[in-house]
Amino acid sequence: MQVKLSRVIHGIMRIKDWGYSLKEFLDFIHQLIDIGVTTFDLADIYGDYEAQEIFGRIFEIEPSLRKKVQIISKTGIVLLSQKKPQIYIKHYDTSKKHILKSVERTLKDLRTDYLDVLLIHRPDPLMNPEEISEAFEYLRENGLVLTFGVSNFNPHQMSLIKSKVKEPILYNQIEISPLQVNPFFDGTLDYCLEKNIIPMAWSPVAGGRIFKINNERNLRVLKALKKVAENHGTSVEHIIYAFLYKHPSKIYPVVGSGKFERVKVAVEALELELDRQEWFYILKASTGYDVP
């Protein structure tokens, strides 16, 4: 089954920090939908295990909204939390039991009966692909999850999962930005292209570090972005997203801001086209050297 996601995804990890009332948050979601941002990225652990429950109150207020949006959730990380006193060390759990229990809780918190996308949040050293396959198959057969993917997986890990898990693996959510260019070289995006996997980019503006001149590399990157922005008569943020959009793997950025204008920039940047020299100019600023 295919799920159509919006090219710009809105990340909800920091929802507790935004200070929105439920009405303000609902208005914010409607604003995003109006500009074509209909996909929302969550995880069971976000907001100390509370973010999904907060988001779910929106569906409680306006149940019809569920059919207008797509929900991504992630599982596999277990955090230290006062809500989980039995946990004494942060760890990963990709067992069938944990995946099913996590999805059950996620659906309850979100006040929905299905997820559009479920991702394994991080590769687990104890990961058993057969258990993951059994969990995914159960979730899909029972209509609880429509599609599946992974997050932060390298090509070898993606290849392992794809070879052992019966359900199609359609997504890999990874860190990509002008300050994190490794996926352009380490085979991650190549693998996505080869296997028709959608790459989602978390922290596409490097968590704001691009704008903090605290080292020589940041200064180089910001100068390069400003120069390219001048070429196009636009902002540095627009160019950051255009830099990601240039790649043929068709990167979907996850924009984790609670400010409408910041998300809107990512949508507007879809209309920008960097030429090859501009793209490599930014790349050189990031790596510090010309390509061979």
C-alpha positions in Angstrom: 0.0 0.0 0.0 1.2 3.5 -0.8 0.6 6.5 1.5 1.0 10.0 -0.1 3.0 12.2 2.3 3.5 15.9 2.0 6.9 16.8 0.7 7.5 19.0 3.8 6.9 17.1 7.0 6.2 18.8 10.3 8.0 17.5 13.3 6.3 17.5 16.7 9.2 16.5 19.0 9.2 19.8 20.8 5.5 20.4 21.1 5.7 20.8 24.9 8.1 23.7 24.5 5.9 25.7 22.1 3.4 26.8 24.8 0.3 26.5 22.5 -3.2 26.2 23.9 -5.1 23.4 22.2 -7.0 26.0 20.2 -3.8 27.7 19.1 -2.3 24.4 18.2 -5.3 23.4 16.2 -5.2 26.7 14.3 -1.5 26.1 13.6 -2.3 22.7 12.1 -4.9 24.2 9.9 -2.5 26.8 8.7 0.0 24.1 7.8 -2.6 22.1 5.9 -3.6 25.2 4.0 0.0 25.4 2.5 0.2 21.7 1.8 1.9 20.4 4.9 -0.3 17.4 5.9 2.3 14.9 7.3 3.3 15.0 11.0 6.2 13.3 12.6 6.1 11.9 16.1 7.6 9.2 18.2 6.6 7.3 21.3 9.4 8.9 23.4 8.9 12.5 22.3 8.2 15.0 25.1 9.0 12.5 27.8 6.4 10.2 26.3 3.7 13.0 26.2 3.9 14.5 22.8 1.7 12.0 21.1 -1.0 12.3 23.8 -1.0 16.1 23.3 -1.3 15.8 19.6 -4.1 13.3 20.0 -6.2 15.8 21.8 -6.6 17.6 18.5 -8.3 14.6 17.0 -10.5 14.5 20.0 -11.6 18.1 19.4 -11.9 17.7 15.6 -12.1 14.0 14.6 -12.6 14.8 10.9 -9.0 16.1 10.8 -7.6 12.6 11.0 -8.5 11.9 7.3 -6.8 15.1 6.2 -3.4 14.3 7.7 -0.8 11.5 7.7 0.9 10.4 11.0 4.4 9.1 11.3 5.5 7.5 14.6 8.6 5.8 15.7 9.5 3.1 18.1 12.6 1.3 19.5 14.2 3.7 21.9 13.5 3.3 25.6 14.3 6.4 27.7 14.9 7.0 31.4 11.7 8.6 32.7 9.8 9.0 36.0 6.9 7.6 34.1 8.9 4.3 33.7 10.5 3.7 37.1 11.4 0.1 36.0 13.9 1.5 33.4 17.4 2.1 34.8 19.3 2.5 31.6 18.5 4.1 28.2 18.4 1.3 25.6 16.9 0.1 22.4 14.2 -2.5 22.1 13.1 -3.7 18.7 11.5 -6.9 19.9 8.1 -7.9 18.6 6.6 -7.5 22.0 7.9 -4.0 22.4 6.9 -2.8 18.9 3.3 -4.1 19.4 3.0 -2.6 22.9 4.4 0.7 21.7 2.0 0.9 18.7 -0.9 0.0 21.0 0.0 2.9 23.3 0.6 5.3 20.4 -2.8 4.6 18.9 -4.4 5.2 22.3 -2.5 8.4 22.9 -3.3 9.7 19.4 -7.0 8.8 19.5 -6.7 7.0 16.2 -7.1 3.5 15.0 -4.2 3.5 12.6 -0.8 5.0 11.7 0.2 5.9 8.2 3.9 5.2 8.8 5.8 3.4 11.5 9.6 3.7 11.7 12.2 1.8 13.7 13.7 4.7 15.5 17.3 3.6 15.6 19.3 0.4 14.7 19.4 -1.9 17.6 22.5 -4.1 18.2 20.2 -6.8 19.4 17.8 -6.3 16.4 16.2 -9.5 15.2 14.8 -8.8 11.7 12.5 -11.9 11.9 10.8 -10.4 15.0 10.4 -7.0 13.3 9.0 -8.8 10.3 6.4 -10.6 12.5 5.4 -7.4 14.3 5.1 -5.4 11.0 3.1 -8.2 9.4 0.7 -8.3 12.3 0.3 -4.5 12.4 -0.4 -4.4 8.6 -2.8 -7.3 8.5 -4.8 -5.8 11.4 -5.0 -2.3 9.7 -3.0 -0.7 12.6 -0.1 0.5 10.4 -0.3 1.2 6.7 3.4 1.5 5.8 6.8 0.9 7.4 10.4 2.2 7.4 13.4 2.9 9.5 15.3 5.8 10.9 19.1 6.5 11.3 19.9 3.3 9.4 23.1 3.0 7.3 23.0 1.1 3.9 24.1 -2.2 5.4 21.4 -2.0 8.1 18.8 -1.1 5.6 19.8 -4.0 3.3 19.5 -6.4 6.2 16.0 -5.2 7.1 14.8 -5.2 3.5 16.1 -8.7 3.0 14.5 -10.2 6.1 11.3 -8.2 6.7 8.4 -9.2 4.5 6.7 -5.8 4.6 8.1 -3.2 2.2 10.6 -0.8 3.8 9.7 2.6 2.2 11.4 5.3 4.3 14.7 6.1 6.1 14.7 9.2 8.3 18.3 10.5 8.7 20.1 13.6 9.7 20.9 15.7 6.6 21.8 19.4 6.4 24.6 21.6 5.1 26.5 20.7 8.3 25.7 17.0 8.0 26.6 15.9 4.5 27.8 12.3 5.2 24.6 10.8 3.6 25.7 12.2 0.2 28.9 10.1 0.4 28.4 7.1 2.6 25.9 5.3 0.4 22.8 6.1 2.4 21.1 8.2 -0.3 22.5 6.0 -3.0 20.7 3.1 -1.4 17.5 5.1 -1.1 17.7 5.9 -4.8 18.4 2.3 -5.8 15.5 0.9 -3.7 13.0 3.7 -4.1 13.1 4.5 -0.4 12.0 8.0 0.6 14.7 9.8 2.6 13.4 12.0 5.3 15.8 14.6 6.7 15.7 15.4 10.4 17.4 18.6 11.6 17.6 20.0 8.1 18.8 23.4 9.5 21.2 21.6 11.9 19.2 22.6 14.9 20.0 26.2 14.2 23.7 25.6 14.6 24.3 27.0 11.1 23.5 30.4 12.4 25.8 30.2 15.4 29.3 31.3 14.5 31.2 29.2 17.0 33.8 27.6 14.7 35.5 28.1 11.4 33.3 25.5 9.6 30.0 27.2 10.6 31.4 30.5 9.4 32.3 29.1 6.0 29.0 27.4 5.6 27.0 30.5 6.6 29.0 32.7 4.3 28.4 30.3 1.4 24.7 30.1 2.1 24.5 33.9 2.2 26.3 34.2 -1.1 23.9 31.8 -2.8 21.0 33.5 -1.1 22.1 36.8 -2.6 22.2 35.2 -6.1 18.5 34.2 -5.7 17.3 37.3 -3.7 16.1 35.1 -0.9 17.0 34.0 2.6 19.6 31.6 3.9 16.9 29.3 5.2 15.4 29.0 1.8 18.8 28.0 0.4 19.3 25.4 3.0 16.1 23.6 1.9 16.9 24.1 -1.8 20.3 22.5 -1.1 18.5 19.3 0.1 15.8 19.4 -2.6 18.6 19.4 -5.3 19.4 15.8 -4.6 17.7 13.3 -6.9 16.6 11.0 -4.1 13.9 13.7 -3.4 14.6 14.4 0.3 11.6 15.1 2.5 12.6 17.6 5.2 11.2 17.2 8.7 10.7 20.8 10.0 10.5 20.8 13.8 9.5 24.4 14.4 6.4 25.6 16.2 6.5 28.8 14.1 4.4 28.9 11.0 6.8 31.1 9.0 9.7 28.7 9.6 7.7 25.8 8.1 6.4 28.0 5.3 10.0 28.7 4.2 10.6 24.9 3.5 7.5 24.9 1.3 8.5 28.1 -0.6 12.0 26.6 -1.2 10.4 23.9 -3.4 10.2 26.7 -6.1 14.0 27.3 -5.9 16.5 25.6 -8.1 20.2 25.7 -7.3 22.6 25.2 -10.2 25.3 22.6 -9.8 28.1 25.1 -9.0 26.0 26.7 -6.2 25.3 23.2 -4.7 29.0 22.3 -4.8 30.0 25.7 -3.5 27.9 25.0 -0.3 29.3 21.4 -0.2 32.9 22.7 -0.3 32.1 25.2 2.5 30.9 22.2 4.6 33.7 19.8 3.9 36.5 22.4 3.6 37.9 21.1 0.4 37.1 20.7 -3.3 35.9 17.4 -4.7 38.8 15.3 -6.0 
